Amino acid sequence: MNQAMRVWHDVYIIGGSEISHPYDCCVYLIDAGELILIDTGAGQSFNRLVDNIHAFGLAPERLNSIIVTHRHIDHIGALAEFKNKYGVKVIAHELDAPAIESGNGTGADAYGVDYQPCPVDVKIEGAEHNLHYGRHDLKLIHIPGHTPGSIAVYVEITGKRVLFGQDIHGPYESEWGGDPKQAITSLEKLVDLKADMLCEGHFGIYQPGDRVKRYIESYIYNLEQQTAKKH
């Protein structure tokens, strides 16, 4: 996938390693009347992301919130720029918020980029959280394993359950904040959602539902094999 595109009705992909910058995660946009971003890339492509929003006839001034799926630099690098320019609310899980606000534990050094710490306006607690924006209700689920405060987002749009699972592929190593056992439980939660479409964190869009299920279960299997070898 090498260009921004409309994924499904009010869902767009506006960034990614082939779309905006090689360091970027997949950056998704939901148009609920007001605009919501899922992650922001590594911070090297702010202007490109804004241009891609404009390209769909949408105004970035309508941005209401950015939902941060986790604390790694390739997902949070442009947070401060979006906040400073458009006054967006930054939403993240409380367990990853300290890294987002301080810069410690983001992995920015590994990418060789500077990170501008950004305040988190809404710190999600617990296993689930509901958000309402205009014509859509978003469900946030705590899925520790990739980082302690990783979250997934899903929304029902015109007959499809769209899941923003982000970094289902991992990594799940401890040096990146990972925990394989937690990850298995979290990925099983995502399978149980029976999503029709998966918007993944680096590898784009998966559909229909049976393909989403197989994709997630392949990583559960890999993690189970890895943990079994350690015991």
Buried (B, 14 or more C-beta within 10 A) or exposed (E): BEEBBEBBBBBBBBBBBEBBBEBBBBBBBBBBEBBBBBBBBBBBBBEBBBBBBEEEEBEBEBBBBBBBBBBBBBBBBBBBBBBEBBEBBBBBBBBBBBBBBEBEBBBBEEBEBEBBBBEBBBBBEEEEBEBEBBEBEBBBBBBBBBBBBBBBBBBEBEEBBBBBBBBBBBBBEEEBBBBBEBBBEBBEBBBEBEBBBBBBBBBBBBBEBEEBBEBBBEBBEBBEEEBEEEE
